[in-house]
Amino acid sequence: MGTRTKITADEIRRAIIAAADPSSVLAFVDREISGALDLSDLTIVAPITFVDCSFSDAIVLRGASLSSILFSACQLKGIDGRGLRVKADFQICGVSEVNGAVRLDNTEIEGNLSCTNALIRGVDGDALIADHARIEGHVLVCNGFASSARVSLCRSQIGGMLYCAHGLFEHPGGVALAVEDTDIAGLVSLNHGFRARGLVSLKNTTIGKLLYCEHGTFENPGGVALDADGLIVKGRVSLSEWFCAKGAVTMRNARLGEDLVCVGGLFMNPGGIAFDGEQLHVGRHVRMHKKFFAQGTVRLDRAKIDGTLYCGNARLENRGRVALSAIEASFARDVSLGSGFCAEGSIVLDRAKIAGELDADYAEYDELKMEGATIGGPTPTG
């Protein structure tokens, strides 16, 4: 890389304002830009591209209307894009670094919001904030993305998927990723190299397809690692295949259209609640078998499972306490503890309704409590 050409923000601004041809591209390459670039409330018809540029001050895009904007391999001090309108994509990628916050509150993006392979360090606890936003395409915070403060997409609408695979979200002791009260038409991918240090919250969010968390790591020891209370997922939820939570996973009052799959998942919250599915409603089966491991209580009190609870070859550790609680839960088919199930702690099924069979043959546990439970008979309703 050669020496960057120095240019002022005012010169950049004048060049952008002068561009009247929407088919042209405003490309700025290898520039050292001094001063604050302020495009507030402007309408820019040509796409804007910055490649290998450095900015001395934060960029201001408040209330602007843009065709598209791309930052690739750039060094930025922050972006204030509150109220921004973008006809196509908003991209920060290509090993770009932001030593500040990116604010996209109340933004409308007709394409994708992409932050692949970008580092956003944030300021005052905020890294990427896109609350109350409408994004018609995908949100891509993945493939080398890293943040060291809060990433928030609360009360927003996403027309595609939220893809966070191979992303690092760090805010120990705080909120690493918040996607609350948000409507996502596609799938949510927090898998394959996804890592969060701090709380990940999906409270009261609606996901139109699937939630994938295979090989995802969620770390918030002593607190809640993944909060999915009130979550609605039209398809299945997969917390499996070396999914790892250090801290509680909560899905109270969540509604899943298909299976909850926890096969091979690690849920570690010693002495506390490892998984809290109180009043969870699952449209098919709950699969906590084949190397499912929990330290702490697995709670399914008052849950409604429209299929079978599978727990064969699972291991639950909560010595001297409750390992599995399903008080007043209803199961439309079987509860299968089965061969290889091992619980250091008690199993509590008081007042549970099991329409099929309870298979506890060859299962190991400290105690089985079933006061007022019913097994067999009509499919539970209500």
C-alpha positions as CSV (number, residue, x, y, z in Angstrom):
1,M,0.0,0.0,0.0
2,G,1.4,3.4,-1.0
3,T,1.0,6.7,0.7
4,R,-2.6,7.9,0.8
5,T,-3.5,11.1,-1.0
6,K,-4.6,13.8,1.4
7,I,-8.0,15.4,0.8
8,T,-10.5,17.4,2.9
9,A,-14.0,16.3,3.8
10,D,-15.3,19.5,2.1
11,E,-13.7,18.4,-1.2
12,I,-15.3,15.0,-0.9
13,R,-18.6,16.5,-0.1
14,R,-18.5,18.9,-3.1
15,A,-17.7,16.0,-5.4
16,I,-20.6,13.9,-4.1
17,I,-23.1,16.8,-4.4
18,A,-21.9,17.5,-7.9
19,A,-22.6,13.9,-9.1
20,A,-25.9,13.9,-10.9
21,D,-25.6,10.7,-12.9
22,P,-27.1,7.7,-11.0
23,S,-25.3,5.3,-13.4
24,S,-21.8,6.6,-12.3
25,V,-20.0,5.5,-9.2
26,L,-18.3,7.9,-6.8
27,A,-15.1,6.0,-5.9
28,F,-12.6,7.4,-3.5
29,V,-9.5,5.2,-3.2
30,D,-6.3,5.6,-1.1
31,R,-7.4,8.9,0.5
32,E,-6.6,10.4,3.9
33,I,-9.7,12.5,4.6
34,S,-9.4,15.3,7.1
35,G,-12.3,17.0,8.7
36,A,-15.9,15.8,9.3
37,L,-17.7,14.5,6.2
38,D,-21.3,15.7,6.8
39,L,-23.9,14.6,4.2
40,S,-26.9,15.2,6.5
41,D,-30.3,15.6,4.7
42,L,-28.7,15.4,1.2
43,T,-30.1,13.3,-1.6
44,I,-27.3,11.5,-3.5
45,V,-28.3,9.5,-6.6
46,A,-24.9,7.9,-7.4
47,P,-23.4,5.0,-5.5
48,I,-20.6,6.0,-3.1
49,T,-17.5,3.8,-2.6
50,F,-14.6,4.3,-0.2
51,V,-11.6,1.9,-0.6
52,D,-8.6,2.0,1.6
53,C,-9.5,5.4,3.0
54,S,-8.9,6.9,6.5
55,F,-11.1,9.5,8.2
56,S,-10.0,11.9,10.9
57,D,-13.6,12.4,12.1
58,A,-16.9,10.6,12.4
59,I,-19.1,10.6,9.2
60,V,-22.5,12.2,9.5
61,L,-25.3,10.8,7.3
62,R,-28.3,11.8,9.4
63,G,-31.5,12.1,7.3
64,A,-29.6,11.6,4.0
65,S,-31.0,9.6,1.1
66,L,-28.3,7.5,-0.7
67,S,-28.2,5.1,-3.6
68,S,-25.7,2.8,-1.8
69,I,-22.6,3.2,0.2
70,L,-19.5,0.9,0.6
71,F,-16.5,1.2,2.9
72,S,-13.8,-1.4,2.2
73,A,-10.5,-1.6,4.0
74,C,-11.2,1.8,5.6
75,Q,-10.3,3.3,9.0
76,L,-13.3,5.2,10.4
77,K,-14.0,7.1,13.6
78,G,-17.7,6.3,13.6
79,I,-20.8,6.8,11.5
80,D,-24.0,8.7,12.5
81,G,-26.6,7.5,10.1
82,R,-29.7,8.0,12.1
83,G,-32.7,8.4,9.9
84,L,-30.7,7.4,6.8
85,R,-32.4,6.1,3.7
86,V,-30.5,3.8,1.3
87,K,-31.9,2.5,-2.0
88,A,-29.6,-0.5,-2.1
89,D,-26.8,-1.8,0.2
90,F,-25.0,-0.3,3.2
91,Q,-21.7,-2.0,3.6
92,I,-18.7,-1.9,5.9
93,C,-16.4,-4.7,4.9
94,G,-13.0,-5.8,3.7
95,V,-11.1,-5.5,7.0
96,S,-12.5,-2.1,7.8
97,E,-12.0,-0.8,11.3
98,V,-14.4,1.6,13.1
99,N,-12.9,3.3,16.3
100,G,-16.3,4.5,17.4
101,A,-20.0,3.6,17.0
102,V,-22.1,3.0,13.9
103,R,-25.6,4.5,14.5
104,L,-28.3,3.4,12.1
105,D,-31.4,4.0,14.3
106,N,-34.7,4.6,12.3
107,T,-32.8,3.7,9.1
108,E,-34.4,2.3,6.0
109,I,-32.2,0.1,3.8
110,E,-33.8,-1.4,0.7
111,G,-30.9,-3.9,0.2
112,N,-28.5,-5.5,2.7
113,L,-26.9,-4.2,5.8
114,S,-23.5,-5.9,5.6
115,C,-20.6,-5.7,8.1
116,T,-18.6,-8.7,7.0
117,N,-15.0,-8.9,8.2
118,A,-15.3,-5.5,9.9
119,L,-14.1,-4.5,13.4
120,I,-16.3,-2.1,15.3
121,R,-14.8,-1.1,18.6
122,G,-17.7,1.2,19.7
123,V,-17.9,4.0,22.2
124,D,-19.8,4.4,25.5
125,G,-20.8,0.7,25.3
126,D,-22.3,0.9,21.8
127,A,-20.8,-0.6,18.6
128,L,-23.5,-1.1,16.0
129,I,-27.0,0.2,16.8
130,A,-29.8,-0.2,14.3
131,D,-32.9,0.0,16.4
132,H,-36.3,0.8,14.9
133,A,-34.7,0.1,11.4
134,R,-36.3,-1.4,8.3
135,I,-34.0,-3.5,6.3
136,E,-35.6,-5.2,3.3
137,G,-32.6,-7.5,2.6
138,H,-30.3,-9.4,4.9
139,V,-28.3,-8.3,7.9
140,L,-24.8,-9.8,7.6
141,V,-22.6,-9.4,10.7
142,C,-20.4,-12.4,10.0
143,N,-17.2,-13.9,8.5
144,G,-14.6,-12.1,10.6
145,F,-17.0,-9.4,12.0
146,A,-16.0,-8.4,15.5
147,S,-17.4,-5.9,18.0
148,S,-16.2,-4.9,21.5
149,A,-19.5,-3.2,22.6
150,R,-23.2,-3.7,22.2
151,V,-24.7,-4.6,18.8
152,S,-28.5,-3.9,18.8
153,L,-31.3,-4.5,16.3
154,C,-34.2,-4.0,18.6
155,R,-37.8,-3.3,17.4
156,S,-36.7,-3.5,13.7
157,Q,-37.9,-5.3,10.6
158,I,-35.6,-7.5,8.6
159,G,-36.9,-8.9,5.3
160,G,-34.2,-11.5,4.8
161,M,-32.0,-13.4,7.3
162,L,-29.9,-12.4,10.2
163,Y,-26.5,-14.1,9.6
164,C,-23.8,-14.0,12.3
165,A,-21.8,-17.1,11.6
166,H,-18.0,-16.6,12.3
167,G,-18.8,-13.4,14.1
168,L,-17.3,-12.3,17.5
169,F,-19.5,-10.2,19.8
170,E,-17.7,-9.1,22.9
171,H,-19.2,-7.1,25.8
172,P,-18.4,-9.0,29.0
173,G,-20.8,-8.2,31.8
174,G,-23.1,-6.3,29.4
175,V,-25.2,-7.0,26.3
176,A,-23.2,-8.4,23.4
177,L,-26.1,-8.8,20.9
178,A,-29.7,-7.5,21.4
179,V,-32.4,-8.5,18.8
180,E,-35.6,-7.8,20.8
181,D,-39.1,-7.2,19.6
182,T,-37.8,-7.6,16.0
183,D,-39.6,-9.3,13.0
184,I,-37.2,-11.4,10.9
185,A,-38.7,-13.0,7.8
186,G,-35.9,-15.4,7.1
187,L,-33.6,-17.5,9.3
188,V,-31.3,-16.5,12.1
189,S,-27.8,-18.0,12.1
190,L,-25.8,-17.8,15.3
191,N,-23.7,-20.8,14.4
192,H,-20.3,-22.2,13.1
193,G,-17.8,-20.0,14.8
194,F,-20.3,-17.5,16.3
195,R,-19.1,-16.4,19.7
196,A,-20.6,-14.0,22.2
197,R,-19.1,-12.8,25.5
198,G,-22.0,-11.1,27.3
199,L,-25.7,-11.5,27.0
200,V,-27.4,-12.4,23.7
201,S,-31.1,-11.5,23.8
202,L,-33.8,-12.5,21.3
203,K,-36.7,-11.6,23.6
204,N,-40.1,-11.3,22.0
205,T,-38.6,-11.6,18.5
206,T,-40.4,-13.4,15.6
207,I,-38.4,-15.5,13.2
208,G,-40.1,-16.6,10.0
209,K,-38.0,-19.7,9.4
210,L,-35.3,-21.3,11.6
211,L,-32.9,-20.5,14.4
212,Y,-29.6,-22.2,14.0
213,C,-27.0,-22.1,16.8
214,E,-24.9,-25.2,16.0
215,H,-21.2,-24.8,17.1
216,G,-22.2,-21.4,18.5
217,T,-20.6,-20.3,21.8
218,F,-22.5,-18.1,24.3
219,E,-20.6,-17.0,27.4
220,N,-22.0,-15.1,30.3
221,P,-21.0,-17.1,33.4
222,G,-23.2,-16.5,36.4
223,G,-25.9,-14.7,34.3
224,V,-28.1,-15.4,31.2
225,A,-26.1,-16.4,28.2
226,L,-29.0,-16.6,25.8
227,D,-32.4,-15.0,26.5
228,A,-35.1,-16.2,24.2
229,D,-38.1,-15.5,26.4
230,G,-41.2,-14.9,24.3
231,L,-39.4,-15.9,21.1
232,I,-41.6,-17.0,18.2
233,V,-40.0,-19.3,15.6
234,K,-42.1,-20.7,12.7
235,G,-39.7,-23.5,12.1
236,R,-37.3,-25.4,14.4
237,V,-34.7,-24.2,16.8
238,S,-31.3,-25.9,16.9
239,L,-29.2,-25.5,20.0
240,S,-27.1,-28.6,19.0
241,E,-23.9,-30.0,17.6
242,W,-21.5,-28.5,20.1
243,F,-23.7,-25.5,20.9
244,C,-22.1,-24.3,24.1
245,A,-23.7,-22.0,26.7
246,K,-21.8,-20.8,29.8
247,G,-24.7,-19.2,31.7
248,A,-28.4,-19.8,31.6
249,V,-30.5,-20.4,28.4
250,T,-34.0,-19.1,28.8
251,M,-37.0,-19.8,26.5
252,R,-39.9,-19.0,28.8
253,N,-43.2,-18.5,27.0
254,A,-41.5,-19.1,23.6
255,R,-43.5,-20.7,20.7
256,L,-41.8,-23.0,18.2
257,G,-43.5,-24.3,15.1
258,E,-41.4,-27.4,14.8
259,D,-38.7,-29.3,16.9
260,L,-36.4,-28.0,19.6
261,V,-33.2,-29.8,18.9
262,C,-30.5,-29.8,21.6
263,V,-28.6,-33.0,20.5
264,G,-25.0,-32.6,21.5
265,G,-25.6,-29.3,23.2
266,L,-23.7,-28.1,26.3
267,F,-25.7,-26.1,28.8
268,M,-23.5,-25.1,31.8
269,N,-24.8,-23.1,34.7
270,P,-23.7,-25.0,37.8
271,G,-26.0,-24.5,40.8
272,G,-28.6,-22.5,38.7
273,I,-30.9,-23.0,35.8
274,A,-29.1,-24.5,32.8
275,F,-32.2,-24.3,30.5
276,D,-35.5,-22.6,31.4
277,G,-38.4,-23.6,29.2
278,E,-41.2,-22.7,31.5
279,Q,-44.5,-22.4,29.5
280,L,-42.6,-23.2,26.4
281,H,-44.8,-24.5,23.5
282,V,-43.1,-26.8,21.0
283,G,-45.0,-27.8,17.9
284,R,-43.3,-31.1,17.5
285,H,-40.6,-32.9,19.5
286,V,-38.0,-31.8,22.1
287,R,-34.7,-33.6,21.4
288,M,-32.4,-33.5,24.4
289,H,-30.6,-36.8,23.7
290,K,-27.3,-38.1,22.2
291,K,-24.6,-36.3,24.3
292,F,-26.9,-33.6,25.5
293,F,-25.2,-32.2,28.7
294,A,-26.5,-29.9,31.3
295,Q,-25.0,-28.5,34.6
296,G,-27.8,-27.1,36.5
297,T,-31.6,-27.6,36.3
298,V,-33.4,-28.3,33.0
299,R,-36.8,-26.7,33.6
300,L,-39.9,-27.5,31.5
301,D,-42.6,-26.5,34.0
302,R,-46.0,-26.0,32.4
303,A,-44.5,-26.5,29.0
304,K,-46.7,-27.9,26.1
305,I,-44.9,-30.3,23.9
306,D,-46.9,-31.5,20.9
307,G,-44.7,-34.6,20.4
308,T,-42.2,-36.6,22.4
309,L,-39.5,-35.5,24.9
310,Y,-36.4,-37.5,24.0
311,C,-33.6,-37.7,26.6
312,G,-31.7,-41.0,25.8
313,N,-28.0,-40.8,26.4
314,A,-28.3,-37.4,28.0
315,R,-26.3,-36.4,31.1
316,L,-27.7,-33.9,33.6
317,E,-25.6,-32.8,36.6
318,N,-27.2,-31.0,39.6
319,R,-26.2,-33.1,42.6
320,G,-28.6,-32.9,45.5
321,R,-31.0,-30.7,43.6
322,V,-33.5,-31.0,40.7
323,A,-31.9,-32.1,37.5
324,L,-35.1,-32.2,35.3
325,S,-38.3,-30.4,36.2
326,A,-41.5,-30.8,34.2
327,I,-44.2,-29.8,36.7
328,E,-47.7,-29.5,35.1
329,A,-46.1,-30.0,31.7
330,S,-48.1,-31.7,28.9
331,F,-46.7,-34.1,26.3
332,A,-48.8,-35.2,23.4
333,R,-46.8,-38.3,23.0
334,D,-44.0,-40.0,25.1
335,V,-41.4,-39.0,27.7
336,S,-38.4,-41.1,26.8
337,L,-35.5,-41.0,29.3
338,G,-34.3,-44.4,28.0
339,S,-31.0,-46.2,28.0
340,G,-27.9,-44.1,28.7
341,F,-29.9,-41.3,30.5
342,C,-28.0,-40.3,33.6
343,A,-29.1,-37.6,36.1
344,E,-27.2,-36.6,39.2
345,G,-30.2,-35.1,40.8
346,S,-33.9,-35.7,40.9
347,I,-36.5,-35.9,38.1
348,V,-39.8,-34.1,39.0
349,L,-42.9,-34.7,36.9
350,D,-45.5,-33.7,39.4
351,R,-49.0,-33.2,37.8
352,A,-47.5,-33.7,34.3
353,K,-49.8,-35.1,31.6
354,I,-48.2,-37.7,29.3
355,A,-50.5,-38.9,26.6
356,G,-48.2,-41.7,25.5
357,E,-45.7,-43.7,27.6
358,L,-43.1,-42.8,30.2
359,D,-39.9,-44.8,29.3
360,A,-37.5,-44.8,32.3
361,D,-36.2,-48.3,31.9
362,Y,-32.4,-48.4,32.4
363,A,-32.3,-44.6,33.1
364,E,-30.2,-43.5,36.0
365,Y,-31.3,-40.8,38.4
366,D,-31.4,-40.0,42.1
367,E,-35.2,-39.8,42.5
368,L,-38.3,-39.7,40.3
369,K,-41.2,-37.7,41.6
370,M,-44.6,-38.0,39.9
371,E,-47.2,-36.8,42.4
372,G,-50.5,-36.3,40.5
373,A,-49.0,-37.1,37.1
374,T,-51.1,-39.0,34.5
375,I,-49.7,-41.3,31.9
376,G,-51.7,-42.5,28.8
377,G,-55.1,-41.4,27.7
378,P,-56.3,-38.6,25.4
379,T,-53.8,-36.1,23.9
380,P,-53.3,-33.2,26.4
381,T,-54.9,-30.0,25.3
382,G,-54.9,-26.4,26.5
